[in-house]
Amino acid sequence: MNNSTKYKLFDILLCLSEAIDLISPKLNCHHQRVAYLSYRLAQRMDMPEKARRNILLQGLLHDIGALSLDERLSLLEEEPIKNGSHAFRGGTLLSGCIPLQELAEGVRYHHLPWNNGQGLFFRNIPVPIESHILHLADRVCASFSNTSNILADIGDVLSKIKLQENLNFSPEIMSVLFELESKEHIWLEFADSAPLRHLPESAIDNSKLDLDGVLSIAKVFSHIIDFRSHFTATHSAGVARIAEKLAEQAGMTVEERKMIIIAGCLHDLGKLGVQGSILEKPGKLDYREFSAIRAHTFYTYKLLNMIGGFSTINQWASFHHERLDGTGYPFHMKAEQLTLGSRIMTVSDIFNAITENRPYRKGMGKNEIVEVIKDMSDNGKICSDVAHILLADIDFYISLSKATQKLAADDYDRFFRDDDKIAI
């Protein structure tokens, strides 16, 4: 396969933004609305079009550093004392991703209070005005208990926001917000289930990425997926690495191997809709909890389907719980419907799951691993050819898995190490 497809940056970020909001109905459309209102404020302030496009993307991603459901919901209700932690984590995630680096600083400081103009700097570092636009837009969005009759509620919301002028919010940006108060169409578009569709075409960043660019973003989102719990902190990295090596030994091209790494990084994207208490439950899941888990691959499929040209990567990512005999989920596909990439992802996911420590059990040893993989292969659950590649070099794959898990665990520790040092 010679993949020369270019992927739209906006499609990818809109998909990932939807994934972040998936975690709770209360967050439905939050990122799109922050992006929409931030763009309208920047437009009213006559900021350059490039800056407007960037602030829209920052709005889509502004809370990517808030990894738990509790943290995200608390941000809707009030700004906690350590209101900078998730914003700084988000900035750190973006700064390490080349296609998204220029968005990092706006996100990093988006909960910094204005504080009579002192918010123009943080520890002598200049703070971009985009951060203060995002902050105001975010708090306005969080202030609406619902948007079913938004025109009736605008006055009350803005009156409450007005009380924070010069303390939390820039007077200049506040004045622009109040200029929008009488523009009914702005607020009706804001309340729409897909507000960004109402923006002009010039608002949308038309940048396109090759596979390397997509891979860079996919690795960022593998952290968001996995870092919700120390029990899952290494999983996506492990699946991606093992899948890459299996793909190489199965004869896949360099381009296909990049695609399967992306699929590995994003295969559990739908798990952002699963509560952390389920992921970390020390005992057996009950029926309702397991049902929530079983839904995650469907949501992965639905989300990745938003990205043009992603069909193959989507199938590889989303079908990892399907089985050759049709007993998998959620689509109950059979052997003839599952390509080599999907089969590799399935084996890689199973192998990584049984080697990792989970809240309810320790990772398996070599003999148990071989027994599980061989049994599933012999019973027609997984691809015998891929299973053979793994089992023929099982010591290598166990060693590779442990090394990958250690690197990912170190990344997890570094990511959270400085949280307590952040104070605003």
N, C-alpha and C positions, 0 to 999 in steps of 0.2 A: 504493500500500500504506500503510495506516494502522496502524503497529505500536505497539500499546499493551501488548505483552507485558512482564511483569516477570520477571526472571531471578534465580534463587536464588544468592546470594553463595556459599553453601557448595558448590553444584554446580560453580561456576566455579573455586573454589579447589581443590577435590578434583581436578578435571580437570587443572589446571595443576601440582598437586603430583605427579600421576601422570606428567606430561610431564617433570618434573625427574628423576624416578627412572628414566625410560625410557632414559637415557643409558648405563646399565650394569646387567647382571643382578645385580651385587653390591649395587646400590642398591635392589633390588626391595623395595618397601613400607617403605623407611626412613623417609620423612616421615610416613606414616600411623602407624607404630609410635612415633615420637617424639611425635606428637600424642596418641596414645592414652595413653602412659605419663605425659606431662605433665598430661593431664586427670585421670588417676587420682591423681596426686600432689596436684594442686590441690584435688581433691575431698576427699581425706583430710585436707588442711590446713584444710578448712572455708572456702575462699575463696568469695566471692560467685559466684553462677551466671554472671553476666556476665563476670567475670574468668576463670572456667573455660572459657566458650565462646571467649573471646579467645585463651587459651593453646592451645586446640586448633587454632585457625586459625594461630597463630604456629608451632606444630609442623609444620603442613602446608607452611609457607613458609620455614622457618628457614634453609635453605641456598640460597635463590634467588640470593644474591650469589656463589656458587661456580660460575663459568661454564664451566670446562673439566672434562673427564673426569678428568684427573690431579689437579686440585684436589679434586674431590669424593671420589675414591678415597683420597687422602691423609688426608682428614678421617675416613674410616672406620678407618684404620690407626693414626694418631697425630695429635695436634694440632701442626701445624708452628709454627715460631718466630713467624711472622707470623700467628698464629691469629686475629687480629681482622679481617684484611682482608676476607674474604668476608662476615663478619657485618656489618661496617660498610657494605659495598656494599649488602647486603640491606636494611639500615635506610634507606639513602639512596633506594633504589628505592621502598620502601613509603611513605616520608615524602612523596614527591611525588605520591602517589595518594590522593585524598580518601577513597574508600571504605575504604582500608586504613591510613590514617595512624595510628590508635590502636594498630596492631600493630607499628609501626616500632621503638620503643625496646626492646621485649622482644627482638626479633630482632637489633638492632644490637649488643647486649652479651652475646649468648648464649654466647660463648666466653671471657668474662671470668672469671678464676679468683677464688675466694672470698678467698684470701689473708688468713686470720684476720680476716675482716670488712672488710678494706680494699676488697673488691670491691663493697661497697655504693655506692661512688662511682667515677667515672672522670673524672679531672681536674676534681674538685669538682662533677661532674654526678651527681645521684642515679641509681642503677641500679635498675630495677624488679626485684622479687623473681622475676617471671616469667622473667627472663633466666637466673637461677640454677637455676630448675626446668628450663628447656629445656636448659641445659648438662648437668645431671645425666642427664636422660632421653636426651639425644643420645649421651652417652658410654656409658650402659648399652646402648643399642641397638647401638652400634658394637662393643661388647665380645663380642657373641654371634657366633661364627664361623658358626653355623647355628642354626636353630630347630626342627630335626626332633625333638629330644628335650629340649625346653627345661627341663622340670622337673629333669632330671639335671644341668643346667649352671648353674642359678640360683646355687647356693651358691658355685661357683668364681668366677663373674662378680662377685657382690657382695663377695666377699672381696677381690678385686683393687681394686674401686671403693673399698672401705673404707680402703685404704692412702692414698687421696688426700683423706680427710676433713680439713677445715679448710685444706687447701692449695688444692685446686681446687674443693671442694664445701662448701656450707653444712652444718654439723653438724645443724641443725634439719631441713633437707630430706632429709639422709641418714637421719636417724632415721625419717622417714616412709616412705622407700623400704624400709627394713628391716622396717617394720610390714607391708608388702605381701608380704614374702618368702614367708610361709606361705599366702598366698591363691592356691592353685593356679589358680583360674579366671581370675585377672588375667593370669597368664603364658600360659595357654593361649589366651586371647583376644588377647593381645599377639602371639603367634606365628601367629595366623590370617592368611590372605592378605588379609583386609579387616577389620582389627581395629576400625575405627570403627563397624561395624555392631552391635557389642556394647554400645555406650554407650547411655544412656537418651536419649529424644527431647529432653529438656531440654538435652542437651549440644550440640545442633546449632543454630547460628545460623540463624534463619529469615528474616534480612533479605533483601529483594528489591531489585534494581537496575533502573533504566530503562536505555535505550541509552547515555545519557551516562555513567552509572556503569560499565557494561560496557566502554565505550570507554576510560575512564581506566585500567582494569585491563589491557585488551588492549595499551595502549601500554607499560605496564610490561613485559609479557611479550614484546613485540617487541624490547625491549632485551636481555632474557635470551637470546632466540633469536639475535639478530644480533651481540651484543657478544662472542661466543665467538671471533671472528676479525676483524681489521681489514678483511679482504676482504669480509666479509658485514655490516659494521657499519652500512651505510646501506640494506640491501636492503628490509626489511619496510616501513620508513618510506617509501621510494620507491614501492614497489608500492601501498601504501595511498593515497598522495597522487595518483598518476597515475590509479588506479582511481576515486577520488572525482571527479576532474575529468572523466574519460570518462563516468562515470555521470551527472554533471550535464548534459553535452552530449547524452547519449542520452535525457534526459527523465525520469530517475529522481527520486523525491520526496526531500525532506530526510531523512526517516526511512530510506529505502533507502540513501541516501548514507552515513549513519552506519553502517548495517549493513555496507556494503562496505568502509568504513575498518576496522571490526573484523575483517572477513574478511582484509583485506590485512595487518593487524598479526599475525594468527595463522596465515596460510596455510602457513608453514614450521615450525609447532610440532613436527611429527614429526621435524624435523632435529635436535632435541635428542638423538635416538637415533643420530646419525651422528658418528663420531669426528672430532675436529678435524683430525687428520692427513689425512683425506680431503678435508675442506673446503679445506685450505690446500695440497694437493698441487700443485706447480708444473707437472707434466706431465700427460699424458693418463691418465685413470683406467683401471685394468684392469677385467676383467669383474666380479670380486667387489666392488670398490669402487663401481662404477657401480650394481650391484645394491642395495647399501646405500642409495645416493642414491634409487633408484627406489622404495624402500619408504616414503620419508618421507611422501608424501601419504596413503598408507593409514593411517599412524599418526596423522596430523593428523585424518583422518576419525574414526578410532576414539576418539580423545581427546575431540574436540568433541561426539561423539555422547552423551557423558555429561551434557551440559548441556541441561536441559529447555527447549523453545522455541527451540532453536538450529538447527533443521533447515535453514532457508534459508541462514543465515550459514555453517553447516558445508559445505553444497554449494558455495557460492561460494568458500570457502577451500580446500576439499579437491580440487576438480576442475580446478585450474589447470594440470595437465599432461595433461589429456584433450584430444583433438583431434576436430574435427567429423567426420573420416573414420574414426574408431575406432582410429587408430594410437597414441593417447596411452596414459597409464598412470595408476593401476594397474587401473582398472575398464573401460577400453576402451569408453567410452561413445561414442555418435554424436550427430549434430547435434540430433535430436529430443529427446534427453535432457538437453541442456545449455541452461540458461536464460540470459537476457541477463546476469545478474550473474556467472555462471561464465565466460561468454565475455569479459566485460570484464576479469575477473581474469586470464585466460589471456594476453590481449594486454598487460596491464599488467606481468605477470611477465616475459614475453619481452622487452618493451621495456626494462625496468629491468636485466635480466640482461645484455643486449648493450651497454648504455651504461656499465655499471660496470666498473671494473678488477678483474680476477680474477688469481689466481696464475699462470695459464697464458696470459693475453693482456691487452692493454689494451682499454679500452672503445672501442666502434666510433664512427666519425664519422657525420655526417649521411647521406652517400650510402650507406654500408654499412647503416645502420639502415633506411633506406627500402627498400633492396633486399631485406633479410631479411623485413620485415613484408609487403611487396608479394608476394614469392614465396610465403610461407606462406598469404596470403589467396587468391592466384590458384590455388593448388593444393588449396584446400579444407581446409586445416589449421585455420585460425582464421576467426573471423567477419569477413566482408568489410565489414559495416556498421560494426563497431567499429574495424576497421583503417582505414576511410575517415575516421572522425572523427579518429583519430590523425594520419594522413598529411596530411589537409587543413590541419592547423595544427602541422606537425611542428616548426617553429622554437620555437613556444611550449612544446611538450611537452619538447623537449630542454632549454630554459632552465629549465622547472619542475623537471625531473629533477635538473639540476645544482644548483639552489638547495636542493632537498630533501636531496640527498646531502651538501651542505656543512653544513647544519644538523645532520644526523644524525652526521656525522663530528666536528663540534664537540662534540656531546653525548658521543660515545665518548671523546674526549680528556679532557673534563672529568671523566667518570666514573672514569677510572683515574688521574687526575693526582695525587691525594693518597694513593694506595696505600702508597707508601714512607714516608709520614709517620705511618702507623698502627703503633703498637707497644704491646703489652700486657705 
